[in-house]
């Protein structure tokens, strides 16, 4: 299944073969995504909360660590996710939360998942229907089998920054250590290259074309070497992994799931500041 689905492609799906739709709207500073969902969503879409279903409890593992497989499986089944049946996920922002859902389903062993290109805004912008009706999801039967996507721990992220390419998906001021509004320390993993996730989208809010993304990653030094990504808590870096796949990269990039919220907790781990990898 291709990593991106256009609104037109989704709308053209026959009812008996329509994918399971997951609404993943979420905002770090609120308000809760469920409020937006209840005000209007794609017909048939089921709301899934990032904090409850797509991440574990914040703590030593970071702000959005991987959920326990059994917990993830329970939520996905309750949302109607079925083995071998396609899933389309969307949000109403920059696509990064939808990318987290895409990545997590892939990690769980479910390959048939795609992100709605342009999300809720693109759907509404084309005049397509929305509803306030909350569907009764038919329970699914997905078996969560972790390991479908590569992950990094702190040691592996440091090694990759030295021996391969490690992309930092945060905005430049946080990467450079100029500001840090959330996590214990400011800066970046030594050797990491700044690759702000917001640059994956075009002016129309949709993902850039594969050739544009390929050129961007080439400029950042991505070639045949191993590549990984991290961000603040492992959410927006998922969009880097997705963008690399859209760009045509055959091997999936690895994700440092704890990301900076995990790295910065340990005062013994080195920190670089400024605009260079360090």
PyMOL commands that set and color helices and strands:
alter all, ss='L'
color gray80, all
select helices_A, chain A and resi 7-11+15-17+33-39+50-53+69-78+96-107+119-125+154-163+172-176+197-200+210-219+237-246+259-263
alter helices_A, ss='H'
color red, helices_A
select strands_A, chain A and resi 4-5+20-23+46-47+87-90+113-116+151-152+165-168+193-194+227-230+254-256
alter strands_A, ss='S'
color yellow, strands_A
deselect
rebuild
show_as cartoon
